[in-house]
Amino acid sequence: MLGPEPPIADWLAVLDEQIGRSASIFDGRAVVLDLAAVRPDMPGADTLMQQMHARGIRVIGVEGVDEAWLAGGMWGQKLSGGRLAGVPDLTADSPPAAASAPPAEAEPEAYSLLVEEPVRSGQSVVFPRGDVTVIGSVASGAEVFAGGSVHVYGTLRGRAVAGFTGNARARVFCSRFQAELLSIDGVYKTADDVDARLRNRPVQAWLEGNAIVMAALD
């Protein structure tokens, strides 16, 4: 999470210094902006999202902002247990190609991804076409994005984002729950919103309406 502060130009300068020290710090990372200290009439507020995009920072939503300030679309959509904003559209149709015979040795399209090693802090696994199965654990600060369901056979400590291309039937499964954030089809739940009795247990999570429901598997 990033928390812009006024004056925004100075905050961006500090951010640039941080990026200069570690150019890959935001590579592949999904970021939430906490705008509690920002008002839409502040200098630089109207171009804040463009400034994030220019730095290669992928903003999935905002927190700490009045609903009325979002009407113009300047800051995207608020995250408050609702839908994420700014998720890339990875399902858009490509322009039709000229008809041709398929290659003789064409590989079948994969609809699941098997990750046989732990997903370490700072790493992101993104697979929009189907399920992601992680044999090991997902570390704190790591992310798994799946167009389908997310299956973690070890401990889930980072972020699991299922159905992010628009799949409300996707689920999240893990053998030991310690996650920072869960999301299914754009609806999200943070660690603070999860029943403490589910921590360190095998759990599954699914979507009912605009809410994520979780249950123990043991």
C-alpha positions in Angstrom: 0.0 0.0 0.0 1.2 3.5 -0.8 0.0 6.6 1.1 0.4 9.8 -0.9 0.8 13.0 1.2 0.7 16.7 0.3 2.4 18.3 -1.3 2.0 15.6 -3.9 4.9 16.8 -6.0 7.3 16.3 -3.0 5.8 12.9 -2.3 6.4 11.8 -5.9 10.0 13.1 -5.7 10.5 10.9 -2.6 8.9 8.0 -4.5 11.2 8.5 -7.4 14.2 8.4 -5.1 13.0 5.0 -3.7 12.5 3.7 -7.3 16.0 5.0 -8.2 17.5 2.9 -5.4 15.5 -0.2 -6.4 14.2 0.0 -9.9 12.3 -3.3 -9.7 10.6 -2.5 -6.4 7.1 -2.4 -8.0 7.6 -4.8 -10.8 4.6 -7.1 -11.0 3.1 -5.7 -7.8 -0.5 -4.8 -7.3 -0.7 -1.6 -5.2 -3.5 0.0 -3.2 -3.4 3.8 -2.7 -4.4 5.1 0.7 -5.8 8.6 -0.1 -6.8 9.6 3.5 -4.4 12.6 3.3 -5.3 13.7 -0.2 -8.2 15.9 -1.3 -9.3 16.2 -5.0 -8.7 20.0 -5.0 -5.0 19.6 -4.0 -2.4 20.4 -6.7 -1.4 17.2 -8.4 -4.4 15.2 -7.2 -6.1 15.2 -10.6 -3.0 13.5 -12.3 -2.1 11.2 -9.5 -3.2 8.0 -11.2 -1.4 9.1 -14.4 1.8 9.6 -12.4 1.5 6.1 -10.9 1.0 4.7 -14.4 4.0 6.6 -15.7 6.2 5.0 -13.1 4.9 1.5 -13.9 2.9 1.2 -10.7 -0.2 -0.9 -11.1 -2.9 0.5 -8.9 -5.8 -1.9 -8.2 -7.9 0.5 -6.0 -8.0 3.2 -3.4 -8.8 3.4 0.3 -9.5 6.2 2.7 -11.4 8.4 0.2 -14.9 9.8 0.3 -17.3 8.0 -2.0 -18.5 11.4 -3.4 -15.0 12.2 -4.7 -15.0 9.1 -6.9 -17.9 10.1 -9.1 -15.8 11.7 -11.8 -13.6 8.6 -12.1 -10.4 10.5 -11.2 -9.3 8.0 -8.7 -11.0 4.8 -9.8 -13.0 2.8 -7.3 -12.9 2.6 -3.6 -11.8 -0.6 -1.8 -14.0 -1.3 1.2 -14.8 -4.9 0.9 -16.2 -4.2 -2.6 -14.7 -4.5 -6.1 -11.2 -3.7 -7.0 -10.4 -1.0 -9.5 -8.0 -1.0 -12.4 -7.6 -4.7 -12.9 -6.2 -5.2 -16.4 -8.6 -6.4 -19.0 -6.9 -9.6 -20.1 -10.0 -11.1 -21.7 -10.5 -8.5 -24.5 -10.8 -10.1 -27.9 -7.9 -9.7 -30.3 -8.5 -8.6 -33.9 -9.5 -11.6 -36.0 -6.6 -13.2 -37.8 -6.7 -14.4 -41.4 -8.0 -18.0 -41.6 -5.2 -20.5 -41.9 -4.6 -24.1 -41.1 -3.3 -24.7 -37.5 0.4 -25.7 -37.2 0.9 -29.5 -37.2 2.7 -29.4 -33.9 0.6 -26.8 -32.2 0.7 -27.0 -28.4 -2.7 -27.3 -26.6 -3.6 -24.2 -24.6 -3.0 -24.7 -20.9 -5.8 -23.9 -18.6 -3.9 -24.5 -15.3 -0.5 -23.6 -14.0 1.5 -25.8 -11.6 4.1 -24.0 -9.5 6.4 -26.6 -8.0 8.5 -24.2 -5.9 7.5 -21.8 -3.1 6.5 -18.3 -4.2 9.0 -16.0 -2.4 8.5 -12.5 -1.1 8.4 -9.9 -3.9 7.5 -12.5 -6.5 4.2 -12.5 -8.5 2.6 -15.4 -10.3 0.0 -14.2 -12.9 -2.0 -16.8 -15.0 -5.2 -15.3 -16.5 -6.3 -18.5 -18.3 -7.2 -20.8 -15.4 -6.2 -22.2 -12.1 -2.9 -21.8 -10.3 -1.7 -24.6 -8.0 1.3 -23.9 -5.8 2.9 -27.1 -4.3 4.8 -25.1 -1.7 4.0 -21.9 0.2 3.3 -18.3 -0.7 5.5 -16.0 1.3 4.5 -12.7 2.8 4.8 -10.0 0.2 4.2 -12.5 -2.7 1.2 -12.6 -4.9 -0.7 -15.2 -6.9 -3.1 -14.0 -9.6 -5.3 -16.6 -11.3 -8.1 -16.3 -13.8 -9.6 -19.4 -12.1 -9.0 -20.8 -8.6 -5.9 -20.6 -6.4 -4.7 -23.8 -4.7 -1.9 -23.5 -2.2 -0.7 -26.8 -0.7 1.5 -25.0 1.8 1.1 -21.9 3.9 -0.6 -18.9 2.2 1.0 -15.8 3.7 0.9 -13.3 0.8 -1.9 -12.3 -1.5 -4.2 -14.7 -3.5 -6.3 -13.2 -6.2 -8.7 -15.6 -7.9 -11.0 -15.1 -10.8 -9.3 -11.7 -11.6 -10.4 -11.8 -15.3 -14.1 -12.1 -14.3 -14.9 -15.5 -12.7 -17.2 -15.4 -9.8 -17.1 -19.2 -9.4 -13.3 -19.2 -8.6 -12.2 -20.1 -5.1 -9.1 -20.0 -3.0 -7.9 -23.1 -1.2 -4.9 -23.4 1.2 -3.5 -25.9 3.7 -2.6 -23.2 6.2 -4.1 -19.7 6.2 -2.0 -16.7 7.1 -2.9 -14.5 4.1 -2.5 -10.7 3.9 -5.3 -10.4 1.3 -7.8 -12.6 -0.6 -9.7 -11.5 -3.7 -12.2 -13.3 -5.9 -13.6 -11.7 -9.0 -12.6 -8.3 -7.7 -14.2 -8.6 -4.2 -11.5 -8.6 -1.6 -10.9 -9.3 2.1 -7.9 -8.3 4.1 -6.3 -10.2 7.1 -8.0 -7.8 9.5 -11.4 -8.9 8.2 -10.9 -12.6 8.7 -12.1 -14.6 11.7 -9.1 -15.2 13.8 -10.3 -18.8 14.3 -9.4 -19.5 10.7 -5.8 -18.6 11.0 -3.2 -21.4 10.7 -5.9 -23.8 9.5 -6.8 -25.3 6.1 -9.5 -23.1 4.6 -11.4 -22.4 1.4 -12.9 -19.1 0.3 -15.6 -18.4 -2.2 -17.9 -15.6 -3.4 -21.5 -15.1 -2.3 -22.8 -11.9 -3.9 -20.4 -9.1 -3.0 -18.9 -10.9 0.0 -16.1 -13.4 0.4 -17.2 -16.4 2.6 -14.6 -18.6 4.3 -14.7 -21.9 6.0 -12.3 -24.3 7.5 -11.5 -27.5 5.6 -10.7 -29.7 8.6 
